[in-house]
């Protein structure tokens, strides 16, 4: 009788222990499920931001001096491209036409419909609405800068003419031709690093 009573006492204890273990596993499972849900949501948000809204970019080289420096860490924004075409004066990051694995950063000088002429160190633009042409006043270049090259090209639909701000140390449309619109990844938006260069990147307004 005593043994039976002891067994009866042990059964509820074992059941309670099993119940606690089940609850513990259930809590862990719920935590893991919620954790996975959160991780998936964060991953999706990061994916959307990275590929559709904002993308980081590190400047390599001196082709955009004095306005962008080697190892500048900046963000490029892609939102404006959904609503309007890139503009003359925008600084854009794009896939290099001769090697799509490489990304370049340059400034847009000519847009579709423009005639771009470079001669005697000066850049002249002939917009569709101005057949006389205007020599660009590029006050963002270092004083005394001249633009090498002998170019005369009319830009077709979805074609852009881009150049580096450091005209004597830049591989750009003077060397490899026009930039297709589809190659453009986004517009330079803000410099993050180093702190001394931190700030929004403002659009250039030309005398056209």
C-alpha positions in Angstrom: 0.0 0.0 0.0 2.8 2.4 0.9 4.5 1.6 -2.5 1.3 2.3 -4.4 0.9 5.6 -2.6 4.5 6.6 -3.4 3.9 5.8 -7.1 0.7 7.8 -7.1 2.6 10.8 -5.7 5.4 10.4 -8.3 3.0 10.4 -11.3 1.7 13.9 -10.8 5.3 15.2 -10.2 6.4 13.6 -13.5 3.4 15.0 -15.4 4.1 18.5 -14.0 7.8 18.2 -15.0 6.9 17.0 -18.5 4.4 19.9 -18.7 7.0 22.4 -17.7 9.4 21.0 -20.3 6.7 21.2 -23.0 6.0 24.8 -22.0 9.7 25.6 -22.1 10.0 24.1 -25.6 6.9 26.0 -26.7 8.3 29.3 -25.4 11.6 28.7 -27.2 9.8 27.7 -30.4 7.6 30.9 -30.2 10.8 33.0 -29.6 12.6 31.4 -32.6 9.5 31.9 -34.9 9.2 35.6 -33.8 12.9 36.1 -34.2 12.9 34.6 -37.8 9.8 36.7 -38.7 11.7 39.9 -37.5 14.9 38.9 -39.3 13.0 38.3 -42.5 11.1 41.6 -42.3 14.4 43.5 -41.5 16.1 41.7 -44.4 13.3 42.6 -46.8 13.4 46.3 -45.7 17.2 46.3 -46.1 16.8 44.8 -49.6 14.3 47.4 -50.7 16.4 50.2 -49.3 19.6 48.9 -50.8 18.4 48.1 -54.3 15.5 50.6 -54.8 16.2 53.6 -52.6 19.7 54.2 -51.3 23.1 52.6 -52.0 26.5 53.1 -50.4 29.5 53.9 -52.6 33.2 54.5 -51.9 35.1 56.9 -54.1 38.3 55.4 -55.5 40.9 57.6 -57.0 41.2 61.4 -57.7 39.0 61.8 -60.8 36.5 63.9 -59.0 38.8 66.2 -57.1 38.4 68.8 -55.6 34.8 68.0 -54.8 35.1 64.3 -54.0 38.2 62.6 -52.5 39.7 59.1 -52.5 38.0 56.9 -49.9 35.0 59.3 -49.5 32.1 57.1 -48.3 28.8 58.4 -49.7 25.3 57.4 -50.3 23.6 57.5 -53.7 19.8 57.9 -53.9 17.7 56.2 -56.5 14.3 57.7 -55.7 14.5 60.7 -58.0 15.2 58.5 -61.0 11.7 57.0 -60.7 10.2 60.5 -61.2 12.6 62.3 -63.5 15.5 61.8 -65.8 19.1 62.7 -64.7 19.9 66.3 -65.1 22.9 68.2 -66.4 25.2 68.9 -63.4 24.1 65.8 -61.4 26.9 63.6 -60.1 26.0 60.0 -60.8 27.4 56.6 -60.0 27.1 54.1 -62.9 28.3 50.8 -64.3 31.4 51.5 -66.5 30.2 50.7 -70.1 33.3 48.7 -70.9 33.2 46.6 -67.8 29.9 46.4 -66.0 31.6 44.9 -62.9 33.2 48.3 -62.2 31.3 51.4 -60.9 32.4 54.9 -61.7 31.4 58.3 -60.4 31.3 61.3 -62.8 29.3 64.5 -63.4 26.7 64.8 -66.2 27.7 67.4 -68.7 25.4 66.7 -71.6 21.9 65.2 -71.7 19.8 63.6 -74.5 19.4 66.1 -77.4 22.5 68.1 -76.5 25.4 68.7 -78.8 28.6 68.6 -76.7 31.8 70.2 -78.2 35.2 70.3 -76.5 37.9 72.3 -78.1 40.8 74.5 -77.0 40.3 73.5 -73.3 36.6 74.7 -73.2 33.3 72.8 -73.0 30.5 74.1 -75.2 26.9 72.9 -75.0 24.3 73.3 -77.7 20.9 72.4 -76.2 18.0 71.6 -78.5 16.5 75.0 -77.7 19.7 76.9 -78.3 21.5 76.4 -81.6 24.1 79.1 -80.8 25.6 77.2 -77.9 27.0 78.3 -74.6 30.4 77.8 -73.0 29.9 76.2 -69.6 30.9 78.2 -66.6 32.2 75.4 -64.3 33.0 77.2 -61.1 33.3 73.8 -59.2 36.6 73.1 -61.0 40.0 74.2 -59.7 41.0 77.6 -60.9 42.9 77.5 -64.2 41.5 74.0 -65.1 41.2 73.3 -68.9 39.4 70.4 -70.4 41.5 68.2 -72.6 40.1 66.5 -75.7 38.7 67.3 -79.1 35.0 66.2 -79.0 31.9 67.0 -81.0 29.0 64.7 -80.4 25.2 64.8 -80.5 23.5 62.8 -77.7 20.7 60.6 -78.7 17.8 59.3 -76.6 19.0 57.9 -73.2 22.6 59.0 -73.9 24.6 61.1 -71.5 28.0 62.8 -71.7 29.9 62.6 -68.3 33.2 63.9 -67.1 35.3 63.9 -63.9 35.8 67.2 -62.2 39.6 66.5 -62.3 39.7 66.9 -66.0 43.4 66.0 -66.4 43.0 62.8 -64.4 39.7 61.2 -65.4 38.6 58.4 -67.7 35.2 59.5 -69.0 33.1 60.1 -72.1 36.0 61.8 -73.8 37.7 58.4 -73.8 35.1 55.7 -74.0 32.0 57.5 -75.4 28.5 58.2 -74.2 26.9 56.8 -71.0 23.7 54.8 -71.6 20.9 55.7 -69.1 20.4 52.1 -68.1 24.0 52.0 -66.7 23.2 54.8 -64.1 22.8 53.4 -60.6 21.8 56.6 -58.8 22.7 60.2 -58.0 25.3 61.2 -55.4 23.3 62.4 -52.4 25.4 62.8 -49.2 29.0 62.3 -48.1 29.2 60.4 -44.9 32.9 59.8 -44.2 35.2 61.5 -43.4 33.4 63.8 -41.0 35.3 66.8 -42.5 33.5 66.2 -45.8 30.1 65.3 -44.3 27.2 67.0 -46.0 24.6 67.0 -48.8 25.8 67.1 -52.4 24.2 70.0 -54.1 23.2 70.1 -57.8 25.1 72.4 -60.0 23.2 75.1 -62.0 24.7 76.0 -65.3 24.4 79.2 -67.3 22.0 77.7 -69.9 
